[in-house]
Amino acid sequence: CVHSFEVISEKRFGSAIALQSLCPSKDLVALVSSEGQLAVHRLSLDKVFSTTLERDARCLAWSPDGRLLAVGTESKTLDIISTEDGKLQRSIPVDSLPSCASWSSLPTNAK
């Protein structure tokens, strides 16, 4: 089965896109340039925020509600960024270089 999609908008960026991720719950897309610039845009391509990452990004993962973005880095961290303002909320060290990331929910009876 082959699907075709209609291009509804197009925009050029100043540098190559190294990573991209579409938010599953909101009309947002995250783009990381080859120069380390993280930009979050609405699907209409209106910019929500743009920030320079302190570490090279390897992977992206949206929180289920779309309010946070996890950025796996070359420095063995998961940087949690607010998608409202682009501010770093938390940096979590990990044991190895992240190649992918995802969010999961804990059961309501988890301690």
C-alpha positions in Angstrom: 0.0 0.0 0.0 1.5 3.3 -1.1 0.4 6.6 0.5 1.0 10.0 -1.0 1.0 13.2 0.9 0.3 16.7 -0.2 2.9 19.4 0.7 1.0 22.2 2.5 3.9 24.3 3.5 7.7 24.5 2.9 10.4 26.4 4.7 14.2 26.5 4.3 16.5 26.5 7.3 20.0 28.1 7.5 21.8 24.8 8.2 21.3 21.1 7.7 18.8 19.4 10.0 20.5 16.6 12.0 17.5 15.4 14.1 13.8 15.9 13.9 10.8 14.7 15.9 7.0 15.3 15.5 5.1 15.6 18.8 2.4 12.9 19.0 0.0 15.0 21.1 0.4 18.6 19.9 1.0 20.4 16.6 4.8 20.7 17.3 7.9 19.6 15.5 11.4 19.7 17.1 14.4 20.3 14.8 18.1 20.1 15.7 20.5 21.7 13.3 24.0 20.3 12.5 25.3 23.4 14.4 23.5 22.4 17.6 20.5 24.8 17.4 17.2 23.3 18.8 14.1 24.9 17.4 10.5 23.9 18.1 7.9 25.0 15.6 4.2 24.6 15.2 3.2 22.6 12.2 2.2 26.0 10.6 6.0 26.6 10.9 5.6 29.4 13.4 8.5 29.3 15.8 7.7 28.5 19.4 11.4 28.9 20.6 14.9 28.4 19.5 18.0 27.7 21.7 21.6 26.6 21.4 22.2 23.2 22.9 25.2 22.9 25.3 25.9 19.4 24.1 25.6 17.5 20.8 22.2 15.9 20.5 21.8 12.2 19.5 18.1 11.6 19.9 14.8 13.3 20.8 11.7 12.2 22.7 8.5 14.1 23.5 6.7 13.6 26.8 3.1 12.2 26.3 1.5 15.6 26.9 4.0 17.5 24.7 5.2 19.9 27.4 8.7 18.4 27.7 11.3 17.3 25.2 14.1 14.8 26.2 17.4 15.3 24.3 19.9 12.5 24.5 23.4 13.9 24.3 27.0 12.9 23.4 27.8 13.8 27.0 25.8 10.8 28.3 22.9 12.8 29.6 19.2 13.2 28.9 18.4 16.9 29.0 14.8 17.6 29.8 13.6 20.9 28.1 10.4 22.8 28.5 8.6 23.2 25.1 6.9 26.3 26.4 10.1 28.4 26.7 13.1 26.2 25.8 14.5 26.2 29.3 16.5 23.3 30.6 14.4 21.7 33.4 16.7 18.9 34.4 19.8 17.0 33.2 19.8 13.2 33.9 23.1 11.3 33.6 22.9 8.0 31.9 25.5 5.1 31.7 26.0 5.0 28.0 25.6 7.1 24.9 21.8 7.4 24.2 20.8 6.3 20.7 17.1 6.6 21.3 14.7 7.7 24.1 11.1 7.3 24.9 8.7 8.2 27.8 6.7 5.7 29.7 4.0 6.1 32.4 4.3 4.4 35.8 1.3 2.6 37.1 -0.8 4.7 39.5 0.1 2.3 42.3 3.9 2.5 41.7 6.0 3.8 44.5 
